[in-house]
């Protein structure tokens, strides 16, 4: 009956022969298909049977009953029981570990490094003190690695003296009479026990006695020492150590940190303000004398306000330390602006200079140049337009700008002129867009309507000679092209 039961289980995945070939095929074979198979031949007279044992081999099953027998600050003694070998003897075991700080399961370092298939205990080494661990075991044979075991119960390694000091010890800045010391806090998994903190040691460069203080919070990244005796921007030797309930650990390497700077004590001199346009002024000053013992000059702060504003609510802009002027834009036209300048560094800002003022220019004319007319001969284009007259509240016209570009060109070329005419030399093979603006002390006025000068090579090709003068305006362009075509014909 046992043999026939095996045969019946097998039949679900067996392709029985339909001829006298004598073959038997099992598709998608699995471990459960192992067993004895019987083939029987029957006739009306007699029957003959033959049996064969089928063994299916696979990777090992998961080890069982994984537990931690002994734990220290850096080691754990692990034991387990073998699982099913699935008809192929286990050749090796490996141990994996997981903590709240790891990314998934990681292969653990063990003694011995290679655990053979007949060993069911091993010591995991190089663990971090005072960290909660889980362990699991994976068996392997010639077929491959099997499924991992269930995790062991969580256990915490014992405490130990910290071994890793903080990194990136640095500092500087702060307010007057301060020494600011900073560092990267030690991660929790490297603190090795409860009661973790830092020992901060510092001394003026060139002295032998260390001043020490304790920072009890493990997440604190800085310490500020305040004392009126601290000279501005003085070098200090600094190091930061670690400790916990088990004792003191090592110190970091010694770093040089400068005490806080002293804010500038003098104001810039030679301050002046100049009106540039209807919306901008230029403020200039002479750089203040500076001693390296005071620190590093970061730059200058310029504040500005007008008659409609209060000095206390003024606007402010900053310039870098090596700059002695700044352009202030976005101002209202024809209005007096008051400005003052002061220097600043990381400790703060110094006193403001004396106040100076400048009045922005009147706005440019709102009227654009009108009746723009152009004529062309060869590659020379002559333009003319009506004069722009400024109103009483506008800046006087000082000249004109002719802006031109080809149809495929993004950047405009500029020609300036003091009169109401201009002459351009253009390539005849391109279309040109042209506009005209008035120029004033307050800036550029409104642009004229943009005009198009079409390419003229085709007209020359029809017989228009160099001596022929063609006069065009925007409104007469199409009619003139028609007239030239008739003349050519």
TIMISE-912590 format. One line per 10 residues: number of its first residue (from 1); for each residue x, y, z of C-alpha. Coordinates in steps of 0.05 Angstrom, whole numbers. Layout:
# TIMISE-912590
NUM) X Y Z | ...;
***
This chain:
# TIMISE-912590
1) 0 0 0 | 57 48 15 | 86 38 -55 | 19 50 -88 | 8 113 -47 | 74 140 -72 | 53 124 -142 | -13 161 -134 | 21 224 -107 | 68 221 -165;
11) 13 216 -216 | -6 290 -208 | 59 312 -241 | 74 250 -283 | 67 244 -358 | 54 170 -370 | 81 140 -434 | 31 131 -490 | 77 83 -528 | 123 27 -513;
21) 183 73 -501 | 184 59 -427 | 195 132 -405 | 164 168 -345 | 169 244 -340 | 156 287 -277 | 149 362 -290 | 160 417 -237 | 192 367 -190 | 191 383 -116;
31) 218 354 -52 | 151 321 -38 | 160 278 -100 | 214 236 -67 | 193 162 -56 | 187 93 -87 | 154 87 -156 | 126 20 -182 | 113 4 -254 | 68 -56 -268;
41) 54 -91 -334 | -10 -133 -336 | -35 -183 -387 | -94 -231 -386 | -46 -286 -365 | 2 -252 -315 | 32 -187 -289 | 103 -162 -276 | 123 -103 -231 | 188 -64 -222;
51) 203 -11 -168 | 252 47 -164 | 270 97 -108 | 268 171 -129 | 308 221 -86 | 297 296 -97 | 352 339 -67 | 345 412 -48 | 376 469 -7 | 371 460 68;
61) 311 480 109 | 317 534 163 | 357 517 226 | 315 514 289 | 317 540 361 | 368 595 351 | 387 626 418 | 440 669 451 | 475 630 506 | 524 684 529;
71) 532 758 516 | 589 808 531 | 602 879 509 | 628 858 440 | 613 783 432 | 554 735 433 | 554 659 438 | 501 631 390 | 474 560 386 | 421 526 342;
81) 394 459 320 | 398 431 250 | 337 433 205 | 321 386 148 | 378 374 99 | 332 356 42 | 374 297 20 | 439 338 13 | 483 345 75 | 494 415 103;
91) 564 440 87 | 566 508 123 | 527 555 168 | 528 631 169 | 502 679 222 | 466 744 208 | 453 801 257 | 405 860 260 | 401 922 305 | 356 983 307;
101) 411 1022 271 | 426 973 215 | 394 969 146 | 363 900 148 | 402 837 164 | 478 839 158 | 528 781 157 | 562 777 225 | 636 764 238 | 644 697 273;
111) 697 653 305 | 710 608 270 | 702 648 206 | 675 587 168 | 625 544 207 | 621 473 179 | 557 434 173 | 570 392 235 | 579 452 282 | 518 480 317;
121) 549 536 358 | 592 597 343 | 617 662 373 | 597 728 340 | 650 782 350 | 661 857 335 | 593 877 364 | 579 947 390 | 570 953 466 | 502 972 494;
131) 465 957 429 | 404 911 421 | 416 852 373 | 377 797 339 | 411 737 306 | 390 685 255 | 426 626 221 | 427 605 148 | 448 534 126 | 480 518 59;
141) 495 454 20 | 519 437 -50 | 451 458 -78 | 455 528 -48 | 435 570 12 | 370 554 48 | 318 596 82 | 341 633 145 | 318 611 214 | 270 650 257;
151) 305 708 295 | 331 697 364 | 304 737 422 | 330 808 426 | 390 816 472 | 432 878 490 | 507 876 493 | 540 900 558 | 565 971 570 | 637 992 557;
161) 680 1055 558 | 668 1095 494 | 721 1087 441 | 701 1137 387 | 711 1212 398 | 668 1264 360 | 690 1284 290 | 694 1351 254 | 716 1391 315 | 716 1464 295;
171) 684 1530 316 | 692 1605 313 | 644 1664 306 | 596 1684 361 | 591 1749 399 | 645 1790 433 | 684 1754 489 | 660 1685 465 | 696 1622 443 | 649 1577 403;
181) 668 1504 396 | 629 1456 351 | 632 1382 333 | 591 1325 301 | 556 1286 357 | 574 1212 366 | 519 1166 339 | 478 1128 391 | 504 1060 369 | 576 1083 385;
191) 562 1113 454 | 574 1045 488 | 530 1057 549 | 486 1102 590 | 507 1170 618 | 542 1189 553 | 570 1260 546 | 629 1302 523 | 691 1332 556 | 710 1398 522;
201) 782 1421 532 | 813 1486 506 | 871 1533 519 | 901 1595 486 | 952 1576 433 | 1022 1575 463 | 1000 1558 534 | 1005 1492 570 | 944 1489 616 | 879 1460 590;
211) 811 1488 612 | 759 1432 615 | 684 1430 619 | 631 1375 614 | 572 1374 565 | 522 1322 591 | 474 1319 531 | 496 1266 479 | 460 1304 422 | 492 1372 436;
221) 537 1395 378 | 569 1458 408 | 595 1493 470 | 604 1568 481 | 654 1594 531 | 642 1666 553 | 693 1708 590 | 710 1782 587 | 784 1765 586 | 778 1732 517;
231) 813 1776 466 | 778 1784 399 | 798 1737 343 | 850 1700 385 | 872 1628 368 | 855 1572 416 | 874 1498 416 | 812 1456 424 | 796 1381 433 | 733 1343 452;
241) 731 1276 488 | 676 1227 508 | 653 1191 571 | 597 1148 599 | 581 1111 663 | 638 1063 650 | 691 1117 645 | 725 1167 599 | 743 1152 527 | 793 1185 479;
251) 798 1257 457 | 793 1281 385 | 853 1310 349 | 870 1382 370 | 840 1436 326 | 854 1511 323 | 792 1555 334 | 790 1631 336 | 751 1669 388 | 695 1716 367;
261) 712 1778 328 | 701 1849 351 | 652 1890 311 | 681 1948 272 | 693 2010 315 | 697 2063 260 | 649 2085 205 | 668 2090 131 | 690 2158 108 | 685 2194 41;
271) 612 2172 31 | 578 2203 -31 | 514 2191 -69 | 503 2204 -144 | 439 2202 -184 | 444 2154 -244 | 374 2156 -272 | 301 2164 -252 | 304 2099 -213 | 376 2089 -191;
281) 431 2122 -150 | 504 2103 -137 | 532 2104 -66 | 608 2103 -56 | 654 2105 5 | 727 2096 27 | 744 2028 58 | 755 2031 134 | 825 2015 162 | 824 1943 187;
291) 869 1902 233 | 871 1827 228 | 868 1825 304 | 796 1848 299 | 775 1791 254 | 753 1787 182 | 714 1843 148 | 652 1813 115 | 626 1875 80 | 586 1939 84;
301) 513 1953 97 | 480 2012 61 | 413 2038 85 | 370 2088 46 | 304 2124 54 | 266 2183 24 | 225 2240 52 | 163 2197 55 | 197 2145 99 | 225 2145 169;
311) 299 2133 179 | 285 2076 228 | 246 2037 175 | 297 2048 120 | 314 1996 67 | 382 1961 70 | 429 1929 19 | 497 1896 29 | 563 1899 -9 | 621 1849 -3;
321) 682 1867 38 | 726 1887 -21 | 673 1932 -53 | 670 2008 -41 | 607 2025 -81 | 538 1998 -95 | 482 2014 -144 | 412 2021 -113 | 355 2010 -162 | 280 2008 -162;
331) 273 2079 -135 | 219 2131 -148 | 234 2186 -198 | 250 2259 -181 | 256 2245 -106 | 311 2258 -55 | 341 2195 -23 | 384 2194 40 | 438 2141 51 | 488 2120 104;
341) 541 2064 106 | 571 2019 160 | 619 1960 161 | 603 1892 191 | 635 1825 209 | 612 1762 244 | 610 1798 311 | 562 1852 287 | 560 1919 252 | 597 1983 268;
351) 571 2055 270 | 538 2088 209 | 573 2142 170 | 547 2212 161 | 483 2216 119 | 488 2239 46 | 433 2248 -5 | 420 2247 -80 | 357 2264 -120 | 335 2216 -174;
361) 326 2244 -244 | 259 2263 -275 | 228 2205 -314 | 241 2199 -389 | 188 2224 -439 | 128 2179 -447 | 120 2202 -520 | 155 2156 -569 | 190 2181 -633 | 136 2187 -687;
371) 131 2183 -762 | 192 2139 -771 | 211 2139 -846 | 266 2101 -880 | 298 2098 -948 | 349 2050 -976 | 402 2048 -1030 | 451 1991 -1038 | 462 1967 -966 | 454 2036 -935;
381) 390 2052 -897 | 374 2124 -878 | 324 2135 -822 | 288 2197 -799 | 234 2212 -747 | 199 2268 -711 | 232 2302 -652 | 209 2282 -582 | 193 2341 -536 | 195 2328 -461;
391) 142 2355 -415 | 158 2398 -353 | 158 2337 -307 | 202 2296 -354 | 277 2295 -368 | 302 2333 -428 | 320 2293 -490 | 395 2287 -500 | 394 2242 -561 | 365 2179 -591;
401) 379 2105 -595 | 366 2063 -657 | 359 1990 -640 | 361 1940 -697 | 367 1865 -706 | 355 1812 -760 | 294 1768 -758 | 337 1708 -735 | 379 1747 -685 | 359 1754 -611;
411) 411 1806 -592 | 398 1878 -613 | 451 1925 -641 | 449 1998 -618 | 467 2062 -654 | 465 2128 -616 | 455 2196 -648 | 442 2267 -625 | 397 2284 -684 | 332 2258 -712;
421) 366 2219 -769 | 411 2159 -772 | 447 2119 -825 | 455 2044 -821 | 496 1996 -864 | 458 1930 -866 | 464 1864 -903 | 413 1861 -959 | 401 1787 -950 | 366 1794 -883;
431) 301 1822 -857 | 312 1876 -803 | 269 1900 -745 | 283 1971 -723 | 256 2016 -667 | 277 2085 -641 | 279 2111 -569 | 294 2180 -539 | 351 2182 -488 | 352 2226 -426;
441) 387 2233 -359 | 328 2196 -330 | 336 2137 -376 | 308 2114 -443 | 240 2137 -466 | 185 2096 -499 | 202 2059 -563 | 172 2076 -630 | 129 2025 -666 | 175 1970 -692;
451) 186 1974 -767 | 207 1920 -816 | 259 1929 -871 | 253 1868 -916 | 311 1835 -951 | 328 1873 -1015 | 371 1824 -1054 | 312 1802 -1097 | 297 1874 -1117 | 369 1885 -1140;
461) 364 1821 -1180 | 305 1850 -1219 | 346 1908 -1243 | 344 1960 -1187 | 412 1991 -1194 | 456 2026 -1143 | 434 2094 -1167 | 360 2080 -1157 | 333 2110 -1092 | 273 2074 -1062;
471) 232 2109 -1007 | 190 2067 -958 | 146 2077 -898 | 109 2025 -858 | 43 2042 -891 | 69 2044 -963 | 112 1981 -964 | 65 1935 -1005 | 47 1990 -1056 | 121 2006 -1067;
481) 140 1933 -1079 | 84 1930 -1132 | 109 1993 -1166 | 181 1969 -1168 | 158 1903 -1199 | 121 1939 -1256 | 181 1983 -1270 | 226 1923 -1274 | 179 1889 -1323;
***
